[in-house]
Amino acid sequence: MMQTETNAIRDCRIEIEREQALSTVVSDIRRSLDLDMIVQTTIQSIRQMLAVDRVGVVRLNALSGWDEGEFVAETVLPRFDSVLAERVKDHCFGEQYADAYRNGRIHAVDDIYDAGLSDCHIEILSRFQVRANLLVPLLQGEELWGLLCIHQCSGPRRWQDDEIDFVSTIAVHLSVAIQHAELLAQTQRQTIELNETIRALKSAQVQLAETEKMAGLGQLAAGVAHEINNPVNFIKGNLQHAEHYLNDLVDLVNLYGEHCPSGITSIESALEEIDIEFLKQDLSKLFGSMSIGVTRIRDIVRALRHFSRVDEVGLKQVDLHDSLEDTLLLLKNRLQATDYRPEIRVCKCFDSSASIECYPGKMNQTLMNLLTNAVDAFDELWLDANLKPTNEPMITIRTQASSDKLLITLEDNGPGMSETVKAKLYDPFFTTKPVGQGTGLGLAIAYQIISQHRGLMECRSEIGIGTQFSIELPIEQNLSQLANASPELLTDR
């Protein structure tokens, strides 16, 4: 009688402990969506409660017809071998037992050598040192996801009904947790893919908008340059003849004065009235000024043609010093002094060579965007009556070439940028300028172009000190790598 009461008390205590353990496991499962932590916590609780040698989770491969699986989690006593990451191949399982487990079958084997198992099945179990095992399916709806495996390795074991019920209940909750965790992982993957798609679409939108704009501006610049070039060449060519003809006339007047010192009174009065001596001296200066003006126009036309690059397609060997000079020439009017700020001085520290292989139009576009932003920053700084700086506005451009890289640095002593602005610097459509004064595409496009050239662009900036952009470009490009990075870049427009 005393023995019966003792057994009853022990059974009651075990049942209470299992209920508490089950409650704890279920609570842990519901509290977390970390699949690895859920599985590891669950199997650890099962092994401790049942005092078994090993508990593992096998993920089955549906594509193999459930013939193959892999241990993805395990807790085992130190004296037995680990089966973690072991792959299981059992053709008999997929063919004979998978459907039964899909329908909720629970298989308990007290002793593998006394259960009528096939030789191949015994061979697989003995490889894992299993003597007795309990298999419970882990389901995802109507699909078999895997198996919860409880192994007794030290010897045979008779599985009790309450033990099987305990494991079965945990397996149901674990199956739900696995489903939720995988749904979450799937949602997170889809979110990442969606964000990547949105980013790609936004990048494509920016590229399309800027390409259309630059193509239009390029065509316009090329057209204007062409139309200006013809009359400028006409004037330039005729200026030389006009100066020669006028010199001949002046020489004739001088010759007349030498041979007819006391000529006709009316002619002498006319010569005195027009101040022939001043006219002789000033004519040379006048033609010199006109020639300088025409040369200036021709330089601007050349810079426009070089900047637009509409007649160049594909990779070209380009001297970026020429590109920088052309860009500065086109910006000369912006650099000059205004009513509210002094002239922006440009300091050029160029290396001996800056020849690289690139898409010229796109590289010119990048340089123009960076320099224009620097000028805009100075304008905003000097327009603010509360921030009138004392330093002379200056942009410093440096180039440094090595055997395989070219480093371009553009630095200004302007207002600088905050960390918040720098974090969004290359975001499409982000701008700190007033509405209508900036699209927020310039730096986004510049960064994209440099990346497409397999280059790097970094920005350092400090409020009140200034901003520095560093661009590192390879001297030579690999066409296949460029194609993989950005197919649309190959057209250059």
Residue, then its C-alpha position, 0 to 999 in steps of 0.5 A: m500500500m505504501q509503495t503504491e502511494t509512493n508511485a502515485i506521488r511520484d507520477c503526480r510530481i512528474e506530471i506536474e513537472r511536465e505540465q510546468a515544462l510544457s507551459t514554459v516551452v509554449s511560453d518561450i515559443r510564443r514569446s520569440l520568432d527566432l527559429d534557432m532559439i525556439v528549436q534549441t530551447t524546445i529540444q533542450s527542455i524535452r531532453q531534460m524532462l524525459a532524461v533521454d540521451r539525444v533530441g534532434v530536429v531533422r529538416l526533410n527535403a520535399l524535392s527528394g520525395w522525403d528520401e533525404g533530410e538533415f539534422v538542423a538542431e540537436t542536444v546530446l549527452p557528451r558521451f555520444d556522437s553529435v549528428l548535427a548537420e548529418r545528412v540522412k538518406d532513406h529511400c524506404f522512408g520516402e516511399q513507405y512512411a512519409d505519407a503516414y507521418r504527413n497524416g500525423r503518425i507517431h512512431a515509438v521504437d523501444d529497441i531497434y533490434d526487436a521491432g521488425l525494422s528492415d536491415c537498411h533502417i537498422e543500419i541508419l539508426s545504429r550509425f547514429q548510436v540509436r537503440a530506442n527512438l521516438l519520432v514525431p512529425l513536424l507539419q506545416g499545414e498538410e505538408l511534412w516539414g520534418l521530424l522531432c527525434i528523441h533517441q535513447c542511445s545507452g540501451p532499450r527504453r519503453w516509451q510511456d503514453d504520457e511521454i508520447d503525449f508530452v512530446s506530441t503536444i510540444a511538436v504541435h506548438l513547435s510546428v506552429a512556431i516554425q511556420h510563423a518563423e518561416l513566414l516572418a523570414q519569407t516576409q522579411r526576404q520579400t521586404i528586402e526584395l521589394n526595397e531593392t526593386i523600389r531602389a532600382l526603380k528609383s535609380a532607373q527613374v533618376q537615370l532616365a530623367e537625368t539622361e533625358k535632361m543631359a541629352g537635351l542639354g547636350q544637343l542644345a549645347a552642340g547646336v548652339a556651339h555649331e551655330i556660333n562657330n560658323p559666324v565666329n570663324f567668319i569674323k575671325g578670318n576676316l579680322q585678319h584681312a580687315e586689319h591688313y587693309l586698314n594698315d595699308l590705308v594708314d600707310l597710304v595716309n602716312l605716305y601722302g603726308e610725307h610727300c604732300p606736307s602742305g596739302i589741301t586745306s580741307i583735307e588737313s582740317a579733316l585729318e585734324e578733326i578725326d585726330i589721325e595720330f590717335l586713330k593710327q595708335d588705337l586701330s591696332k589696340l581695337f583689332g587686338s581686342m576684337s581678336i581676343g574677344v573672338t578667341r574667347i568665343r571660340d574657346i567657349v564654343r570648344a568647351l561646349r562641344h567638349f562638354s556635350r560630347v554628342d559626337e563621342v559614344g563609348l569608352k574614350q581615353v580622356d584627359l580629365h584636366d581638359s574636362l576640368e578646364d572646360t567645366l571651369l570655363l563654362l562656370k566662369n560667369r558663376l565664379q565671378a564676383t557678385d553684389y553679395r559675395p567676392e569672386i570664388r578663387v579656383c586653385k588647381c594642383f594638377d598632377s602631370s597626367a590625368s588620362i583615364e578611360c571613361y565615358p566623357g559625357k558622363m564624367n563631364q556631367t559629374l564634374m559639373n554637378l560637383l562644382t556647381n554644388a560648391v558654387d551654390a553653397f557659396d551663394e547661399l552662405w554669402l546671401d545669409a546676412n547672419l553668416k557673412p564669412t571673412n575668408e575668401p571663397m575658394i575651391t581647390i582641385r587636386t589630381q594625383a595619378s598612380s599606376d592604376k588609379l586617378l584621385i580627384t579631390l574637390e575641396d571648398n571652404g564653404p558652409g559645410m554639411s551636417e551629419t544628417v545631410k551627409a547621410k542623405l547626400y546621394d539619395p535621389f530627389f533629396t535637396t537642401k535648396p529652396v523649392g524650384q532651385g534644385t531637383g536633388l538629382g545632381l549628386a545622386i547621378a554623380y555617385q551613380i556614374i562614379s560607381q558605374h565606372r568602378g570608382l569610389m566617391e567619398c565626402r568629408s564635410e564639417i559645418g563652418i569648415g567646408t566640404q571635400f569630395s574625393i573621387e578615385l577612378p581606375i585608369e583603365q576600364n574592363l568593358s565586361q565588368l561595366a556591362n555587368a554593373s550597369p548595361e545602360l551605361l554602355t550607350d553613354r547617353 
